[in-house]
Amino acid sequence: MMAVDDDGQGQYIREFAQRFKGTDANDQYAKLKELWRYTRKEFDYEEDPAGKQFVKSPARTYWDNQKGDGADCKSLSIFEYFICRCIGVACYLEFVSFFSKKEDDGRRRITHVYPVAIVPGIGEVVIDAVYDKFDQRPPGITRLVKKHSKVFNQMADIHYITGTGKAKPTAQDLS
């Protein structure tokens, strides 16, 4: 996930990201909260169809939202992750399960993902656009970060969706 980009449209999202760049640790924490608020307010949550997992680029997530299409936790997480990386904030994606019970094969199923930023002097900052509390993990989860490679094969078919359907967005489009 270190090099998320798409058809050159990522440049416009990189420019948009600068509004969330802080000047010091406390300011960066406040800017990450602004990013969380922006994503929660501006994007509609919409699950992927059963049996499919659409992985959208940050630009595609943004443009789909502009035309009224929602995004799920994966696409919102990739959008927020990309913003963090664009402004120089270290970040990782945390995969979790809301199921306390393991599958028949002994593994837990991934049911949610969100970005966790690392702000020097503050530490981990959870930016879960789906959860209604900033910098908190949802209750009732089992974190699978260290084990995620063992459970990816349990996910539905993954489809990467890129492009925006626009030749070149303007700065006004991103405001």
C-alpha positions as CSV (number, residue, x, y, z in Angstrom):
1,M,0.0,0.0,0.0
2,M,3.0,2.3,0.0
3,A,2.5,3.4,-3.6
4,V,-1.2,3.8,-4.1
5,D,-1.8,5.9,-7.3
6,D,-4.0,5.7,-10.3
7,D,-3.9,7.0,-13.9
8,G,-2.1,10.2,-12.8
9,Q,-5.2,11.3,-10.9
10,G,-3.4,10.8,-7.6
11,Q,-1.6,14.1,-8.1
12,Y,-4.9,16.0,-7.5
13,I,-5.6,14.0,-4.3
14,R,-2.0,14.7,-3.2
15,E,-2.7,18.5,-3.6
16,F,-6.0,18.1,-1.7
17,A,-4.2,16.3,1.1
18,Q,-2.1,19.3,2.0
19,R,-5.0,20.8,3.9
20,F,-4.5,18.1,6.5
21,K,-0.8,18.7,7.1
22,G,0.0,19.9,10.6
23,T,2.8,22.1,11.8
24,D,3.7,20.1,14.9
25,A,2.5,17.0,16.7
26,N,-0.6,18.6,18.4
27,D,-1.6,20.4,15.2
28,Q,-1.1,17.2,13.2
29,Y,-3.4,15.4,15.7
30,A,-6.0,18.1,15.1
31,K,-5.6,17.9,11.3
32,L,-6.1,14.1,11.5
33,K,-9.3,14.7,13.4
34,E,-10.3,17.1,10.6
35,L,-9.6,14.4,8.0
36,W,-11.7,11.9,10.0
37,R,-14.6,14.5,10.3
38,Y,-14.3,15.3,6.6
39,T,-14.4,11.6,5.5
40,R,-17.4,10.8,7.9
41,K,-19.3,13.9,6.7
42,E,-18.6,13.9,3.0
43,F,-18.6,10.1,2.1
44,D,-21.5,7.7,2.3
45,Y,-20.8,4.3,3.6
46,E,-21.9,1.5,1.2
47,E,-21.0,-2.1,1.4
48,D,-19.7,-4.0,-1.6
49,P,-22.1,-6.6,-3.2
50,A,-22.1,-10.0,-1.4
51,G,-19.1,-12.1,-2.5
52,K,-17.1,-9.2,-4.0
53,Q,-14.6,-6.8,-2.7
54,F,-14.0,-3.7,-4.7
55,V,-10.7,-1.9,-3.8
56,K,-11.0,1.6,-5.1
57,S,-8.1,4.0,-5.6
58,P,-8.3,7.3,-3.5
59,A,-9.2,9.3,-6.6
60,R,-11.9,6.8,-7.6
61,T,-13.4,6.9,-4.1
62,Y,-13.4,10.7,-4.2
63,W,-15.0,10.8,-7.7
64,D,-17.5,8.1,-7.0
65,N,-18.6,10.0,-4.0
66,Q,-19.1,13.2,-6.1
67,K,-21.6,11.3,-8.3
68,G,-23.4,9.9,-5.2
69,D,-21.8,6.4,-5.0
70,G,-20.7,5.3,-1.5
71,A,-17.6,3.5,-0.4
72,D,-16.9,0.8,2.1
73,C,-14.4,0.6,4.9
74,K,-11.6,-0.6,2.6
75,S,-12.0,2.3,0.1
76,L,-12.4,4.9,2.9
77,S,-9.3,3.5,4.6
78,I,-7.2,3.6,1.5
79,F,-8.4,7.2,0.9
80,E,-7.4,8.3,4.4
81,Y,-4.2,6.2,4.3
82,F,-3.2,7.9,1.1
83,I,-3.9,11.3,2.5
84,C,-1.6,10.5,5.5
85,R,1.2,9.3,3.3
86,C,0.9,12.4,1.1
87,I,1.4,14.7,4.1
88,G,4.3,12.6,5.4
89,V,2.5,10.9,8.3
90,A,3.4,7.3,8.8
91,C,0.4,5.1,8.7
92,Y,-0.7,1.4,8.5
93,L,-3.9,-0.4,7.9
94,E,-5.3,-2.4,10.8
95,F,-7.4,-5.5,9.8
96,V,-9.9,-6.6,12.4
97,S,-12.7,-9.1,13.0
98,F,-16.0,-8.4,14.8
99,F,-16.5,-12.2,15.2
100,S,-15.3,-13.6,18.5
101,K,-15.6,-17.2,17.1
102,K,-13.0,-18.7,14.8
103,E,-13.9,-20.3,11.5
104,D,-13.9,-24.1,11.2
105,D,-10.3,-23.9,10.0
106,G,-9.3,-22.1,13.2
107,R,-8.9,-18.6,11.7
108,R,-10.8,-15.4,12.2
109,R,-12.5,-13.7,9.3
110,I,-11.5,-10.1,8.4
111,T,-14.6,-8.0,8.7
112,H,-13.3,-4.4,9.0
113,V,-10.2,-2.3,8.2
114,Y,-9.2,1.3,9.2
115,P,-6.0,3.3,9.1
116,V,-3.8,4.0,12.1
117,A,-1.5,7.1,11.8
118,I,1.7,7.4,13.8
119,V,2.3,10.9,15.0
120,P,5.7,11.4,16.7
121,G,5.3,12.5,20.3
122,I,1.7,11.3,20.3
123,G,1.8,7.7,19.0
124,E,-1.0,5.8,17.2
125,V,-4.0,7.7,16.1
126,V,-7.0,5.6,14.8
127,I,-8.8,7.2,11.9
128,D,-11.8,4.9,11.4
129,A,-14.3,6.8,9.1
130,V,-17.0,4.2,9.8
131,Y,-16.8,4.4,13.6
132,D,-18.4,7.4,15.3
133,K,-15.5,8.1,17.7
134,F,-12.2,9.6,16.7
135,D,-8.9,8.0,17.7
136,Q,-10.7,4.9,19.2
137,R,-10.9,1.4,18.0
138,P,-14.4,0.0,17.7
139,P,-15.5,-2.2,20.7
140,G,-15.7,-5.9,20.3
141,I,-12.9,-6.4,17.8
142,T,-10.1,-8.8,17.5
143,R,-7.0,-7.1,15.9
144,L,-5.5,-9.2,13.1
145,V,-2.6,-7.0,12.1
146,K,0.1,-9.5,12.9
147,K,-1.9,-12.4,11.4
148,H,-3.4,-10.8,8.3
149,S,-1.4,-12.7,5.8
150,K,-2.9,-16.0,7.0
151,V,-6.5,-14.8,6.6
152,F,-6.5,-13.0,3.3
153,N,-7.4,-16.2,1.5
154,Q,-10.8,-16.1,3.3
155,M,-11.8,-12.8,1.7
156,A,-14.1,-12.6,-1.3
157,D,-12.7,-12.0,-4.8
158,I,-10.9,-8.6,-4.8
159,H,-11.3,-6.2,-7.7
160,Y,-9.2,-3.0,-8.0
161,I,-11.1,-0.1,-9.5
162,T,-9.1,2.8,-10.8
163,G,-9.7,5.9,-12.9
164,T,-12.2,8.6,-12.2
165,G,-14.2,9.0,-15.4
166,K,-12.9,12.6,-15.7
167,A,-10.1,13.6,-18.0
168,K,-8.6,16.0,-15.5
169,P,-10.2,17.4,-12.3
170,T,-9.8,21.0,-11.5
171,A,-8.7,22.6,-8.2
172,Q,-12.3,23.7,-7.8
173,D,-13.5,20.1,-8.0
174,L,-11.3,19.3,-5.0
175,S,-12.4,22.2,-2.8
